[in-house]
Each structure stands twice: as C-alpha cells, then as structure tokens.
Amino acid sequence: MLKDLFKNYIYPIAVFSGGMIGVGFLSLPYITLQSGIWLMLFYFLIITALIVVINLIFCDISLKTPDFKRFPGFVGHYLGKWPEFFTMILMILGTFGVLLIYLLIGGQFLTSVFQPLFSGSELTYVLIYFLIVSVIIYFDIKVIARVEFWIIILLFLSLFIVFIEGFSHIKLSNIFISNFKFQISNLFLPYGPLLFALWGIGLIPEIEEMLIKDKNKKHLKKIIAISTILISVFYLLFVLLILGITGNKTDETALTGLQNFLGDGVVMISLFIGALATLTAFITQGIVFKKVLMYDLRIKHWQAFVMTCFTPLILFLLGLKSFIPLISFIGGVFLGIDGILILLIYKKIGGRNIIIYPLSLVFLLGVIYEIIYFVIK
C-alpha cells in the first residue's frame, strides 16, 4: 500500500536525507574548483562507498544494541567508560561547531533573501533562524518528519528551477576548467569536506526508533544505503550544475556566485535552497544531540534543549565565524575518529578484520593529514 511505502521507506529516507543535507555540500563546488573535477569524481566514488560500508556496519551495531542510546552510549556499551567520555567530548565540540556553521550560513542566506524586501540587520535574521529551529527542536522529531519530506521535495524542485534557468550558462569548459593547474597540496583537499557532507551516523538510531513501533527494523539497512547513495548523486549533480555555470568565479558557499550569471529571482531561490538545507540539518542534528545529552548524560529535557540551541548562538555572538576550514577539520579529524571507534565496536561484535584494518587505516591517515593541514594553514 502507498501508506506503508511512505511509512516504511519514504518518510525515514526523507528524515535521514534531510539530516545529511546541510551546509557541507555547499562547499563542494569550490573544493572541486581547487582540486579538479577528475580528482573530485574519484573522491565521490571512494568516499560514498566508504560511507555506505560504515553506515551498514553501524546499522548492524545499532540493531544489536539496546534502544534509546546514541553514539557515545554505543561506545560506552562496547568499549568502556573512558572511550565513552572521550567520544562525548568529541561529539559535543564537533556538534557545537557544526550547529554554529548552520546558524552562520543559514542566517546569511536568510539575510540575502529577505533583507532586500524587509530590511533589517543580519543579526535580526540570525535570530529569526534561531527561533525557528529552537521551537521545532523543542517539540522533537515527530513534529518534523513529514515537514522534512516536503522540504526535501522543495529543495530538489528549487534546484531543478536553477538548472532550467541556468542551463544556457552551463559550459563544459567551466566544469573541466581548461586552464586548471593541479597542485599537489590539494591532493587530499576533498577528503574532509566530502566526508563531512555525507556523514550521517548519528541519525541511524533515530531512523531505527522511527521503525520500532511498526516492527520494520528489517528495512533499516535498505533505507540507510538508498539515502546515502541518493544524497551522493544529488551532491555530484549540484557540483556539476554550480561549477558549470560559475566556473572560476565559484565562491566558497556556491550560491552567491550565481548573482553574476542568473536573474535576481533565481538567485533568491538558490539562496533559499541553502537556507532550507541548513534549517533541516540544524533541526535534525540538534534533536539527535539533545537526545545524546538526555539519554547518555541524563540531563533534563529543558537543560539539554538550552545547551543544544543557545551554545551556537552564543558562539556566533562572540564572533566565531568560519566555513571550509572548520568543515574540513571536523570531517577529517572528529568524524575520522568516530569511524575508527565504529570499527573497534564492529570488531567487538565479530566483525571481519579484512574490513576493519584497511578502513581504520584510511580514517587514521585522514586524521593525520587534516591535523597537519590545519596547523600549516
């Protein structure tokens, strides 16, 4: 039945996809401009395969672990208290950084869309953005499951409009960048941002809980694998679209660079895409983090809500602003360490060494590279 299709697949896929689509994908056209399309295509293939495997591994772990735990709780359940404490610290720092980026970029996009119509300062629109996400996070995932589905539909529809309006501006020479000169320093540049853009481990227990009532946990792996591949394809199409239109004039957030090529109306739509993407991701990631504080640290609901929503706002008001460097660091270091911990848990439940050791080496090398790159830069 159509109702079962929506309940068992479409709504969970929409929630998982909505959580994955954040500001990370907005950095990918600029990263491609710096590293070259062929290297980026290689990374898309490798990182997508890596994420699918890690997600399926984590599905196995999640299905074998008592419900109502989040990632630090998983680590504590299998690896002990000290690894759990270490994971919790990493998750708190990483999540605050991610939510700060969402607030920063989402506020900028809202300002660009609505300031010409209603005036007002950037801070005003940041506070409006903050109010929207705070209210929805307070009322939890049940309020937004169906909303996220329609937001994802609007997101793809808006991108399709940009494609139609910008089709005449697309040039293959922009995508392949005829005057591109490869620099060895950019060889590993796509790793951190792409890992960041595709990472969705923290959402898997959320999807599992959505399936508990209907005893449909058997669909979990299919939902996660399909979602990951769909989002990867979406990101790649987005990169080709933006780079094909803006070429060497592609900027770090991808969308504002369209102003030099498309009409104001289309640009406003594209900026609204960014606002929707950050909004849905902030909400979903915020709810996941709130539940980590509630379930794993035993913090009361209102205290977890305040910590989740107000900390990024305070960091913003203190003037902490960054984008690609922070995305690269979080993706390569924090998420790389998470990947190693997942593989250690997988070993505990009888995972195969032929998978564990090579993937652990990939994550470890990524952590080392990002730390060195961050220090040098």
Secondary structure as UniProt FT lines:
FT   HELIX           2..5
FT   HELIX           6..10
FT   HELIX           11..20
FT   HELIX           23..27
FT   HELIX           28..35
FT   HELIX           37..63
FT   HELIX           71..79
FT   HELIX           81..118
FT   HELIX           122..139
FT   HELIX           141..166
FT   HELIX           167..169
FT   HELIX           172..176
FT   TURN            177..179
FT   HELIX           184..186
FT   TURN            187..190
FT   HELIX           191..198
FT   HELIX           201..203
FT   HELIX           204..212
FT   TURN            213..215
FT   HELIX           217..219
FT   HELIX           220..246
FT   HELIX           247..249
FT   TURN            252..253
FT   HELIX           256..260
FT   HELIX           264..296
FT   HELIX           301..317
FT   TURN            318..319
FT   HELIX           324..329
FT   HELIX           330..334
FT   HELIX           335..348
FT   TURN            349..350
FT   HELIX           353..376
//
